[in-house]
Amino acid sequence: MEQFVKVMKALSDTGRIKIIKMLQHKSMCVCEIQKALDIPQPSASRQLKILEEAGLVTSQKNGLWVNYMLADGMDSPYAAILIGGMKHWFQDDPDVVALVRMLPEIRREDICKE
């Protein structure tokens, strides 16, 4: 039951839901998520940690970058079910639509030049 509660709590925040929706389209680093959501870097990192601890997101280090992507759900059946369902949920939400539209323009190479 603890794993179920952890997953549900992780998805009880609109910012974390937006992160899941963005990661459905591409893997992203913290700076890209920060830019897309217009939040401070520590906030983005904290949100990603909550999602990772719930088994919804995983990370992989690649040189200087840490890439975040949706988890495969192997560690949690609850996470797997909700990740699968979320592929179809919130597609018409105006905030999600706007985020998905801007994703191609958000590139870590451009952000790190700023």
Sequence and secondary structure as in RCSB ss.txt:
>XXXX:A:sequence
MEQFVKVMKALSDTGRIKIIKMLQHKSMCVCEIQKALDIPQPSASRQLKILEEAGLVTSQKNGLWVNYMLADGMD
SPYAAILIGGMKHWFQDDPDVVALVRMLPEIRREDICKE
>XXXX:A:secstr
 HHHHHHHHHTTSHHHHHHHHHHTT  B HHHHHHHHT  HHHHHHHHHHHHHTTSEEEEEETTEEEEEE  STT
 HHHHHHHHHHTTTTTT HHHHHHHHHGGG  HHHHTT 
